[in-house]
Amino acid sequence: MRSLIYILTPILFFASCNPNQEKFNSQIVTVTGPISESQMGLTLEHEHVLVDFIGAEKVKQPQYPIEQALDSLLPYFIRLKESGVQSLIECTPQYIGRDVLLLKAISEKSGLYILTNTGYYAAADKKYLPAHTYCETADQLAERWISEWKNGIDGTGIKPGFIKLGVGGNRLDTIEQKIVTAGAITHLATGLKIAIHTGGALPANDEIDILKTEGVDPSALIVVHSQNMPSEEQIKILKRGAWVSLDGVNNHEGSIEKYTNFLKAIKNENLLYKTLISQDAYWSVIQKENNEIGFEKHGSQYSAILVDLATNLKSNGFSQVEIDQLLINNPAEAYTIEVCKLDQ
């Protein structure tokens, strides 16, 4: 792999929420405890460590010895830290393999700050939704997520640093509306920002509408996988006040140019300050023929942005300050814990 060319420059932070915002003392919460915005540094803002696609009613964590997972995964995260990355936003939700003890071990052994999440994932035909989602109210679901914030996850004491939800590619159905509403309720009680696997413009606008109905300013929302909508729709979402996250940067043919063009269009509208980029790389749990557990790598080994995209952006007129905006300033701003209330 080519050496990483990323160079860090000083960090500037800008307020994102409206004047009604309420900031918490613990501005960023990682699996090893709270840090300040300035400690985030160079951040990969939507990645995964380990996911398990078996399904909500079958998944049990952990189904592997933590030492086995560390043997396979840890070297990659040590190299990531050595390359200059300081923080990683880990977006694997509960019921798809969220393993906060593994994240904590990787954080402690690699030196990376890692954020985990609370919330449910209703995309992929709702395969990863637990059965109680269908019978509980939005307030009851929010109570579960707020409890993880107040008390820690599964008795570990580890707290989520944001809310991760997932919806399908069309207009939000009743269940999806309910979990987005629960996310809004949780945000108002905790200040945790809401990152929603979305993709399309129609559900993204539905999400903004629901948050506003609940009194949440759109600046609390991160629209994940916005690369699946045209540039003009990304810009409309940005102008409504939400964050746009362009996820899936990889080394495949055409990927770097595609994301460069997205960012050029956003730059022309002076909206880079509300934009996030990531690779959405991950490892998955696999069952081997002898019923042993193994791990399979997916994506660009977390390097496509730092090597290829950063180089291409510079050749297309992006300054180092603008690249720092995307990779340092914006993630810290987007994931700062603060209640974003809609102006009344």
N, C-alpha and C positions, 0 to 999 in steps of 0.2 A: 504494500500500500504506500502511495506517495506520502511524504511528510506533510503535516498540516501547516497551512500558511497563515492561519488566523493570528492577528495582532490585536491585543486589547488596548483600548484608549479610555480616557476618563469617562465616568458615568454621569449622566444628567437625568434627573427624574422629574416628571410632570404629573400633576393631579389629573385623574381620570373621572372621578365621580363628581356629582354636582355639589353645591354648597351644603346640602343636607346630609352629606356622608358622615359616618361615624367610624373613625379609625380605632382599631384595637391596639393594645400595647404590643402584642405578639404579631408583627406585621406579616411575616411569612412563617408558616409552620411546616417543618420537615419531619421525617420519621425519627430523627434524633433530637427534635426540639425546635424552638423558635429561633429565627435569625432575622436580621434586618434586611431591607431592600438592597442596601449597598453590599451585602455579603453574597448575594445571588451570583454575581458575575456572569460569565458566559454560560448561557442556559439553553439546553435542548428542551423545548417546551411541550412536546407531545410525543412521548416515546413509551415503550413498554419494556419491562424486564422479562417477565414470563407470564404467558397466558395459557388457559386451559379451555378448549372449545367443547368439552364433553356435554355441557348443558347444566342449567341451574339446579335441576332436581337430582343430578348425579355427581356434581363436582363436590369434592371434599378437600379441604386444605389443612395441612399440606399432604400430598400423597407421595412424597419423596423425602428422603433425608435431606435436610438443609445442606449438609456437607457435600452431597452429590451435586446439588444445584450450584453451589459455590465453585466446585471444581471446574464445571463447564462454563459458567458465566462470568465469574469474577475477573479473569484476565482481561476481558474486553472493557470492563468498567475502570480497571486500573489504567489501561492505556488511554481511555477517554479522559480521565483526570490528568494524566501526563501530557495530553495534547492541549490542555488549557481550559477544558470544560470544567465549570465549577458546580453546576446544578443540573438536575434532571427532573422533569415533571413526569411522573409515572402514572399513566392513564388507564391501567387495568382495573375495571370495577369489580365489586363483590359479585360472586357467582360466575366470573370468567377467569378465576385464578388469582385474584388479589391475595398476596402473601406478604403481609407487612413485616413479619419477622425476617424473611429473606431480604426484603428491601433495607431493613435496618442493618443487617449483617453486611450487605454490600456497601452501604453508606459508610459504616465504620471502618471497613477494611480497605476501601478505595479512596476515602476522603471526599467523595461527592456528596453534596446535599441532595436529598431525594424527597419529593413530595408524593404522598399517596392521597386517596380520595374516598369520599362516601357517595352514595347514590346508586341507581339501577340503570340497566342498559336494555332498552326495548327494541333496538334494531335487530336485524337478522331474524325476522319472524317471531320475535319475542322468546327465542330459545333460552335466553339468559335471564328471564324474569322469574323470580320465585312465585309460587302459587298465591301467596297472600297478597301480592300486588293487585290481584283482580277483585278482592273483597274488601280491602282496606281503603279508607278515604285518603285524600291527599294529606290531610292533617296527621293521620296515623303514620303514613309513610315518612313524612317529615320528622315526626317524633323519633323514629328509628335513627334517622341520619343525624338529627340534632344530638341524640344520645351518644353517638360515636364521637362527635365533636366535644361534648362535655366530659365523657367518661373514658374515651379511648376505644379502640377497635378490638372486639373479642377478648377483653380482659388483658390486653398487652400494654395498655397505657399509651399506645401510639395513636396520635390524632390525625385526622385528615387535614390536608392543606387546601382542598377545593372540593367541589361537587362535580362528579362526572355522570352524565346521563347519555342515553342514546335513543334516537328515534329513526323511523324509516325514511324513505326518500320522497314520500308524497305528503299531502296535507295530514296534519296530526289527527290520529283517531282518538277515541275517548280515553283509552289507557295512556297514550302518549301525552295527551293534554293533562291527565292527572299527575304523571310523574314530573312534568315541567312545572305544574302548579306547586307540587311538593318541593321542588327545587327552589322556587321563589320563596316559599314559606321558610325553608331552611336558611336561605341566604339572609333574610331579614332578621332571623334569630341568631345567626353566627357571623355574618360578614364573609363567609366563604363564597368565592366566585363560582360561576356555573359554566362548565365546559360541556357542550352538548354535541355528540356525534350527530351530524345533520346532513350535510352534502348539498341539498337542494335549496333554492331560494324560497319556495313556497313554505316548507316547514320552518325555515329560518325566520321568516316574517311572522308565522304563527307563534313561534317562541317569543319573539319580541312583544307581540300583542298580549300574550298571556302574562308575561312579566309586568308589563305596564298596568294591566288590569289588577294585578296583585300589589301595585305600588312600588315596583322595582324598576330602577333606571336601567336602560339597555346596556349601560357601561359595565354591568355585572355579568354580562353574557359573552361567552367565547363560542363562536360558531365554528365548530370543528369540521374539517374536510370541505372547506369552502372552495377548494380547487375544483370541485365537481359542479360548480356553477360558473357561468360566463363572467368575464371581468366587469361588465356593466352591472350585473347583479351583486357582485362582491362590493362594488362601490356604493350601491344603494343601501346595502346592509351597514356599511361603515358610516354612511351619512345619517342613518337612523340611530347611531350611537353605540352599536355592538362592536366587539372585536371580531375580526376575520382571521381565522387560522388556516393557513395553506399547508396541509399535511400530506406526506407521501413523497417528498423529494427523494430521488434515488439515482442510481448510476445507469439506469436503462436509457436507451437511445431516445432522445427528444425530451426527457424529463427536465433537465437543467434549463433548456431553452424555454420550455413551457412555463416554469415557475419564474424565470427571469421576466418573461413577457407580462405575467400577472403583476409582478412587483413594479415594473415600469409603468403600467397603467395606473396603479395605485399611487405611485410617486407623482405622476402627472397631476393627480387630484390633491396632492399634499396630504395624503392620509396614511403615510407609512407609520405614523405614531400610534395607529390603532391596529397594526398588522402583526401577525405572528407566523412563523414558519417552522416546520418540523419534518422529520423523516418517517415517523410512525413505524420505526423498526421494532422487532420483537423476537423473542424465542417462544416456542410453543412446547407444551408437554405432549409427548407421544408414547403410545403403548407399543412396545416391541413384540415380536412374535413369541418370545418366551415369557410374556406378561411383565417383563421388566419395564421400568419407566426410563425414558430417554428425553433428550431435548433437541429441538431442531431450530436452526437459525433462519430468520427471514429478514429481508431488507438489506440495507447498505452498511451494516456493521456500524451504524451511527456516524458515518463520516462524510456522506454526500454533501451536506451543507457546508461543512468547514473546509472541505477541499475543493469540490467542483463548483458549487453554487457561488461561494464567496469570490472565487476567481472570475467566474463569468459575470457576476454583478459589477466587479471593478472594471472589466473590459467594456461594460455597457454604461459607464459613466457614474456608477454609484460610488460615493465617497466612503472612506472607512467610518466616518461618523454615522452615515446612514446605515451601514451594515451593523455597527454597534447598536444603533437604535432597534434593529430587528432582533438581535441576539442577546443583548444585555439589558437595555432600558425597558423594552416592551414586556418581556416575560415577568420581570420584577413588578412592573406596574400592574399587569393583568392579574397576577396572582396574589397581590397584596390583600390582606384580610381587612375589608371595610364594607360597611353597609351602604349600598347605593340606593337611596330612596328617590323616587320620582318626585319632581317638583309638583306641589299641590296648587 
